[in-house]
Amino acid sequence: MLYQRSSRLFAEAEKVIPGGVNSPVRAFRAVGGTPIFVKSAKGAYLYDEDGNRLIDYINSWGPMILGHAYDPVVEAITEKAKLGTSFGMPTELETEIAALAVSMVPGIDKIRFVNSGTEACMSAVRLARGFTKRDKIIKFAGCYHGHSDSFLIQAGSGAITFGTPNSPGVTAGTAKDTLLATYNDLDNVRRLIDANPKEIAAIIIEPVAGNMGCIAPAEGFLEGLRALCDADGILLIFDEVMTGFRLAKGGAQELFSIQADIVAFGKVIGGGLPVGAFAARAEIMNYLAPLGPVYQAGTLSGNPLAMAAGLAMLRQLNADGNIFNRLEEKTAYLEKGIREVLTAHAIAHTINRVGSMISVHFDHRPVTDFKSAGNGDNERFRKFFHGLVEAGVYIAPSAYETWFISDALTYDDLDFTIAAIDKVAKSLI
Ligand code: PMP
C-alpha cells in the first residue's frame, strides 16, 4: 500500500501540531512508520487519504460500536445542527439522554455530562473526595483514567508507549495522594487500606482493564474490592469509559453483578462526539454544584449535537435486544480464528478477551496485570501491526491497547482478517 499523501500530510502537521497529532498514540511511535490520515469511514471500514481501505478494529478507540457514520446518529447530529450548535442553557434533550442512561445502568439515579472520559474520571474523584472528606485515592498500575494529574501515576495506554507512566508536570503533592495497587491483587489493596485507615476517598478501577491490553478481573477480585470499600467507608469508582454500554446495556456493573458507587462513562455514550459522563445514586450526585459544595462545570457540557449523537446511539443499543450477544459471538469467532492461526505457526501468544474487547499478546504467559502485560514481544507486535495494515486490517498501533469490535463487522470481514493474520504470522516466525 502507498502512503504518499499520509506522509505529506503528516510532515505538514508536524510543523504546527506537537508530534503531528492531537493525541500521542496516533503518532505510531510504538510501531514506527507514518500515521495513516483518515479521509472518511463507513460501517466497518476506514478510507485513508491515499485511497486505501482498512477494516477497522479500533473504532475510534471504542465509541463506534455500531460502525462508522451510523445513519441514525448522523441524522440526529445533522438535524440538531440546523437548530443551533451550542446554547449554554438547558435543553430537553439532556434530560432525555440522562433518563435513558439512568434506566440502562444499574444503581444510578442521576448523571452529569461532560466532554471527555478524562473529565468524567477527574470529576468522579473530586466528588468522591468531597463526599467522603478524604484526600487519598487508590488506582491500579496500568489502568488509564485520562490525562488529569492524579491519574498519571503508572498510567496505561499511551503513557506506557511513551515511557512516561509518571508524567513530568504532575507535582509531588498531587502524586502523594494517589496510592498505587496491582491489578487483580486484593491483598495488595488490603495492605494499602490498612496502612491508610479512613484516609482513602475512593478506589478507581477499570472493571475490565483495557489500557494495558485487555485484562479481565480475576474471579472474586471486584467483589473483594466492593467488600474492602464497604468496610472502610471508601467509594468504589468504576471507570466504564471503555466498558460502559459496550459489555452490556449496564456495562461491567451488569456483566459482573457488582454495584459501584460512582461510574464514569465516555466513548460509546457520546456516539462518536466528545462526551463523558459520571453517575451515582442521588445522595452522592446531590453533592455536586449547584445543589452541593463540589464544583464542576462546562461551557459545552450537554452540547446539543453531542447529546443528539449519544441519545441516538443509546436508543439503538437499548432497543436491540441482541446486540451484545452478537458482539460476543463475533469477537469469540475472531478470538478462535486468531488462536488457531498463531498456534498453527507455533507463535507464542496469549489472547485476552471480555465481550467485544480483545487483545493479542506475543508471549505464552498469562497477562493479568501491568507487569505481565510488559512480557510481550514488542518487535513481533510491530511486524504484526505493519503486516496487517499492508493487508488492509487496522489494529491499534501499540501492543498495550485493546481492539474494539463493532457490530458493522461481518463474518466475511472476520474471515478476511483471520486469513490476513495467517499470512502475516509466517513473517513473525
Ligand atoms: N478512562 C478509560 C478507561 C479510558 O480508556 C480513557 C481513554 N481511552 C479515558 C478514561 C479517558 O478518556 P478521554 O480520552 O475521552 O479523555
Residues whose N, C-alpha, C, O or C-beta is under 5 A from the ligand:
A	BS01	PMP	S116 G117 T118 E119 Y144 H145 G146 E206 D239 V241 M242 G266
